[in-house]
Amino acid sequence: MTTTLRPLPRKDPAMPATPRGPRAGTGGGVSSRRRQRLTSQLVAWAFIAPVVLYLLFFYAYPLVRNLDLSFRDYTLASFITGNADWAGLSNYIAVLQDASFAPAILNTAVFTLGSILFQFAIGLALAVFFFRRFPLSGTLRALFLVPWLLPLLVSASIWSWMLNSESGIVNAGIQALGAPQINWLTSPQWALVSVLIANIWIGIPFNLVILYSGLQNISTDVYEAASLDGANAWQTFWRITFPLLRPVSAITILLGLVYTLKVFDIIWIMTKGGPGDASTTLSIWSYRLGFGGGTPELSPAAAVGNVLIVIAFVFGLIYIRLQRRVDPS
């Protein structure tokens, strides 16, 4: 069998040669993708801009102004005119050498650590309790949110009335039991305990809500496997619930720490930091220096506020370090 070879078609000399190189329309496609990328970036910045402006005006600018206050010697007149002499670290040295510094640091530590310890422990116990989903558990859990929903002014005023030495309901109950009354708000031994109790009561609902949501994210298969292995309730809590709640617990403690460090309303309404310095924290001391009466010491007050900011910042760095160890990714 023979194969017939067909001649190749001749190229028409009048037909223009097809240019070799990039395909037609490629340049337009690249520019179109660039425009789309630029548009998406502009849209993203448009959404971010309000947050950035908010942070700049309400966080960055006040922080810079507070630093300027602490490094200068401001009076009321110089604060208005804006002309104040440079003081360097003299305000910080004066604050550290002040007789109120040690009591304020100690009271802040006791108030913060005591509040976080009891708020977290009670909030975790209530979260585990309500996780059983018994009848009316949702209603009772909602009632526990009342202290958190009330304005701090109202909560502090209620506790001031309850702990009043003469007409308070707490002392009335103590006397009904035959025990002597306690000067909760006017005694140096009990003033800090009083504001601590009030702050614990206010902070328990926050811990309850966050930890309860963390419990809902734990798979029930883990509990079923533990029950099949014969683990009791206590072993299940310490071996399963508590370790799996560690990320949620860490953020709960950090938020509680930052919030408690700057608590002012409750202490000021109940004791005003007294008697003496018995319940004075760093936030109360800063307010006293700047607005507590007499000649305002604006620069030392700003220095105390910056010390408080540094403490909160250090704890924030510790939290980030611990989170990186737990989750290396």
C-alpha positions as CSV (number, residue, x, y, z in Angstrom):
1,M,0.0,0.0,0.0
2,T,1.4,3.3,-1.0
3,T,1.0,6.5,1.0
4,T,0.2,9.7,-0.9
5,L,2.0,12.7,0.5
6,R,0.0,15.9,0.3
7,P,1.8,19.1,-0.4
8,L,1.9,21.6,2.4
9,P,-0.3,24.7,1.8
10,R,1.6,27.6,0.5
11,K,1.7,30.7,2.5
12,D,0.1,33.6,1.0
13,P,2.7,36.3,0.7
14,A,0.0,39.0,1.1
15,M,-0.9,37.6,4.6
16,P,0.9,39.5,7.4
17,A,3.1,37.3,9.5
18,T,1.8,36.5,13.0
19,P,3.9,38.4,15.5
20,R,5.6,36.3,18.0
21,G,5.8,37.3,21.7
22,P,3.2,38.1,24.3
23,R,-0.4,37.3,23.4
24,A,-2.7,40.0,22.5
25,G,-4.5,41.4,25.5
26,T,-1.9,40.2,28.1
27,G,-0.9,43.8,29.0
28,G,-4.5,44.7,29.5
29,G,-5.0,41.7,31.8
30,V,-2.0,42.7,34.0
31,S,-3.2,46.2,34.3
32,S,-6.7,45.0,35.1
33,R,-5.4,42.8,37.9
34,R,-3.3,45.6,39.2
35,R,-6.4,47.9,39.3
36,Q,-8.4,45.2,41.1
37,R,-5.6,44.7,43.7
38,L,-5.4,48.4,44.2
39,T,-9.2,48.7,44.6
40,S,-9.3,45.9,47.1
41,Q,-6.5,47.5,49.1
42,L,-8.3,50.9,49.1
43,V,-11.5,49.2,50.3
44,A,-9.6,47.4,53.1
45,W,-8.0,50.7,54.2
46,A,-11.4,52.3,54.1
47,F,-12.7,49.8,56.6
48,I,-9.6,50.0,58.8
49,A,-9.4,53.8,58.7
50,P,-12.1,54.5,61.4
51,V,-10.4,52.1,63.8
52,V,-7.0,53.6,63.1
53,L,-8.3,57.1,63.6
54,Y,-10.1,56.1,66.8
55,L,-6.9,54.5,68.2
56,L,-4.8,57.6,67.3
57,F,-7.2,60.2,68.8
58,F,-8.4,58.3,71.9
59,Y,-5.3,56.1,72.8
60,A,-2.1,57.2,71.1
61,Y,-2.6,61.0,71.5
62,P,-3.6,60.8,75.2
63,L,-0.7,58.5,75.9
64,V,1.8,60.9,74.3
65,R,0.3,63.8,76.2
66,N,0.5,61.8,79.4
67,L,4.2,61.1,78.8
68,D,4.8,64.8,78.1
69,L,3.0,65.7,81.4
70,S,5.2,63.3,83.4
71,F,8.5,64.6,81.9
72,R,7.7,68.2,82.6
73,D,6.8,70.4,85.6
74,Y,3.2,71.4,84.8
75,T,1.0,73.7,86.9
76,L,-2.5,74.8,86.1
77,A,-1.2,78.0,84.4
78,S,1.5,76.2,82.3
79,F,-1.0,73.5,81.4
80,I,-3.3,76.1,79.9
81,T,-0.5,78.0,78.1
82,G,1.4,74.8,77.2
83,N,4.8,76.1,78.4
84,A,6.3,74.0,81.1
85,D,9.9,73.4,82.1
86,W,11.5,70.1,81.3
87,A,11.8,67.9,84.4
88,G,13.2,64.6,83.1
89,L,12.8,61.7,85.5
90,S,12.4,63.9,88.6
91,N,8.6,63.3,88.7
92,Y,9.2,59.5,88.6
93,I,11.9,59.7,91.3
94,A,9.6,61.8,93.5
95,V,6.8,59.3,93.0
96,L,9.0,56.3,93.9
97,Q,10.3,58.1,97.0
98,D,6.9,59.2,98.2
99,A,5.5,57.6,101.4
100,S,2.3,56.7,99.6
101,F,4.0,54.6,96.9
102,A,4.6,51.4,98.9
103,P,1.1,51.2,100.3
104,A,-0.4,52.0,96.8
105,I,1.6,49.2,95.2
106,L,0.8,46.7,97.9
107,N,-2.9,47.6,97.9
108,T,-3.0,47.4,94.1
109,A,-1.4,43.9,94.2
110,V,-3.7,42.6,96.9
111,F,-6.8,44.1,95.3
112,T,-5.9,42.8,91.8
113,L,-4.7,39.3,92.7
114,G,-7.5,38.8,95.2
115,S,-10.1,39.9,92.7
116,I,-8.8,37.7,89.9
117,L,-8.4,34.7,92.1
118,F,-11.9,34.7,93.5
119,Q,-13.6,35.9,90.4
120,F,-12.0,33.2,88.3
121,A,-12.6,30.4,90.8
122,I,-16.2,31.2,91.5
123,G,-16.9,32.0,87.8
124,L,-15.4,28.6,86.8
125,A,-17.4,26.7,89.5
126,L,-20.6,28.4,88.3
127,A,-19.8,27.7,84.6
128,V,-19.3,24.0,85.3
129,F,-22.5,24.0,87.4
130,F,-24.7,25.6,84.7
131,F,-23.1,23.4,82.0
132,R,-25.2,20.5,83.3
133,R,-28.3,22.2,81.7
134,F,-30.8,21.5,84.5
135,P,-34.3,23.1,84.4
136,L,-34.3,26.9,84.7
137,S,-30.5,26.9,84.3
138,G,-30.8,29.5,81.5
139,T,-32.9,31.8,83.7
140,L,-30.6,31.5,86.7
141,R,-27.5,32.1,84.5
142,A,-29.2,35.3,83.1
143,L,-29.8,36.5,86.7
144,F,-26.1,36.1,87.5
145,L,-25.5,38.7,84.8
146,V,-27.3,41.5,86.8
147,P,-24.2,42.6,88.7
148,W,-22.3,43.0,85.4
149,L,-25.1,44.9,83.8
150,L,-25.6,47.4,86.6
151,P,-23.6,50.7,86.3
152,L,-20.6,50.8,88.6
153,L,-22.0,53.9,90.3
154,V,-25.1,52.0,91.3
155,S,-23.2,48.8,92.4
156,A,-20.8,50.8,94.5
157,S,-23.6,52.8,96.1
158,I,-25.5,49.6,97.0
159,W,-22.4,48.1,98.6
160,S,-21.7,51.3,100.5
161,W,-25.2,51.2,102.0
162,M,-25.0,47.5,102.7
163,L,-21.6,47.8,104.5
164,N,-22.4,51.0,106.4
165,S,-21.3,50.7,110.0
166,E,-24.5,52.0,111.6
167,S,-27.4,51.3,109.1
168,G,-26.0,48.6,106.9
169,I,-27.8,45.3,106.4
170,V,-24.5,43.3,106.8
171,N,-23.9,44.7,110.3
172,A,-27.5,44.2,111.1
173,G,-27.1,40.5,110.2
174,I,-23.9,40.2,112.2
175,Q,-25.4,41.7,115.3
176,A,-28.5,39.4,115.0
177,L,-26.0,36.5,115.3
178,G,-24.6,38.0,118.5
179,A,-21.3,39.1,116.9
180,P,-19.9,42.7,117.3
181,Q,-20.3,45.0,114.3
182,I,-17.5,45.6,111.9
183,N,-16.5,49.1,110.6
184,W,-16.2,47.9,107.0
185,L,-15.6,51.2,105.3
186,T,-13.9,53.2,108.1
187,S,-11.5,50.7,109.6
188,P,-8.0,50.4,108.1
189,Q,-8.2,46.6,108.5
190,W,-11.4,46.2,106.6
191,A,-11.6,49.0,104.1
192,L,-9.6,47.2,101.4
193,V,-11.5,44.0,102.1
194,S,-14.8,45.8,101.6
195,V,-13.9,47.1,98.1
196,L,-12.4,43.7,97.3
197,I,-15.7,42.0,98.1
198,A,-17.6,44.5,96.0
199,N,-15.3,44.1,93.0
200,I,-15.4,40.3,93.2
201,W,-19.2,40.4,93.1
202,I,-19.1,42.6,90.0
203,G,-16.5,40.6,88.1
204,I,-18.0,37.0,88.6
205,P,-20.5,37.3,85.8
206,F,-17.8,38.2,83.2
207,N,-15.8,35.1,84.2
208,L,-19.0,33.0,84.1
209,V,-19.9,34.0,80.6
210,I,-16.4,33.6,79.1
211,L,-15.7,30.3,80.8
212,Y,-19.2,28.9,80.0
213,S,-18.6,29.6,76.3
214,G,-15.3,27.8,76.5
215,L,-17.0,24.8,78.0
216,Q,-19.4,24.7,75.1
217,N,-16.4,24.3,72.7
218,I,-15.2,21.1,74.3
219,S,-16.3,18.0,72.4
220,T,-18.7,15.7,74.3
221,D,-16.8,12.7,72.8
222,V,-13.9,13.4,75.2
223,Y,-16.2,13.2,78.2
224,E,-17.8,10.0,76.8
225,A,-14.4,8.4,76.4
226,A,-13.5,9.5,79.9
227,S,-16.6,8.0,81.4
228,L,-16.0,4.7,79.5
229,D,-12.5,4.6,81.1
230,G,-14.1,4.9,84.5
231,A,-13.0,8.5,85.3
232,N,-15.0,10.2,88.1
233,A,-16.2,13.9,88.1
234,W,-13.1,15.2,89.9
235,Q,-10.7,13.4,87.5
236,T,-12.7,14.5,84.5
237,F,-12.4,18.1,85.6
238,W,-8.7,18.1,86.3
239,R,-7.7,15.9,83.4
240,I,-10.0,17.1,80.7
241,T,-12.0,20.3,81.5
242,F,-9.4,22.4,83.1
243,P,-6.6,21.7,80.6
244,L,-8.8,22.2,77.6
245,L,-10.0,25.5,79.1
246,R,-6.5,26.8,79.4
247,P,-6.6,29.2,76.3
248,V,-9.9,30.6,77.4
249,S,-8.7,30.9,81.0
250,A,-5.6,32.7,80.0
251,I,-7.5,35.4,78.1
252,T,-10.1,35.7,80.9
253,I,-7.4,36.2,83.5
254,L,-5.6,38.8,81.3
255,L,-8.7,40.8,80.6
256,G,-9.6,40.7,84.3
257,L,-6.1,41.8,85.2
258,V,-6.1,44.8,82.9
259,Y,-9.6,45.8,84.1
260,T,-8.9,45.4,87.8
261,L,-5.6,47.3,87.7
262,K,-7.5,50.4,86.6
263,V,-10.5,50.1,88.8
264,F,-11.4,53.5,90.2
265,D,-15.1,54.0,90.5
266,I,-15.8,51.3,93.1
267,I,-13.0,52.3,95.5
268,W,-13.6,56.0,95.2
269,I,-17.3,55.8,95.9
270,M,-17.0,53.4,98.8
271,T,-13.9,54.6,100.6
272,K,-12.2,57.3,98.5
273,G,-9.0,55.4,99.2
274,G,-9.2,55.8,102.9
275,P,-9.0,55.8,105.8
276,G,-5.6,57.2,105.2
277,D,-4.0,55.0,102.5
278,A,-5.7,51.8,103.7
279,S,-7.5,51.3,100.3
280,T,-5.5,53.6,98.1
281,T,-4.4,51.9,94.8
282,L,-2.3,53.4,92.0
283,S,-5.4,54.7,90.2
284,I,-6.8,56.3,93.3
285,W,-3.4,57.9,94.1
286,S,-3.1,59.3,90.6
287,Y,-6.5,60.8,90.9
288,R,-5.8,62.3,94.3
289,L,-2.6,63.9,93.0
290,G,-4.3,65.5,90.0
291,F,-7.8,66.2,91.2
292,G,-8.1,65.4,94.9
293,G,-8.2,68.9,96.2
294,G,-5.6,71.5,97.0
295,T,-2.9,72.3,94.5
296,P,-3.1,69.9,91.6
297,E,0.1,68.0,91.0
298,L,-0.5,67.1,87.3
299,S,3.0,65.9,86.5
300,P,3.3,63.4,89.4
301,A,-0.2,62.2,88.7
302,A,0.8,61.5,85.1
303,A,3.9,59.7,86.3
304,V,1.8,57.4,88.6
305,G,-0.6,56.7,85.7
306,N,2.4,55.8,83.4
307,V,3.7,53.4,86.1
308,L,0.2,51.7,86.0
309,I,0.4,51.5,82.2
310,V,3.8,49.9,82.3
311,I,2.6,47.2,84.8
312,A,-0.4,46.4,82.6
313,F,1.9,46.3,79.5
314,V,4.3,43.9,81.2
315,F,1.5,41.5,82.1
316,G,0.3,41.7,78.5
317,L,3.8,40.7,77.3
318,I,3.8,37.8,79.7
319,Y,0.5,36.6,78.4
320,I,1.7,36.8,74.8
321,R,4.8,34.8,75.7
322,L,2.8,32.1,77.5
323,Q,0.4,31.9,74.5
324,R,3.3,31.3,72.1
325,R,4.5,28.4,74.3
326,V,1.1,26.8,74.3
327,D,0.5,27.4,70.6
328,P,3.8,27.7,68.7
329,S,2.0,28.2,65.4
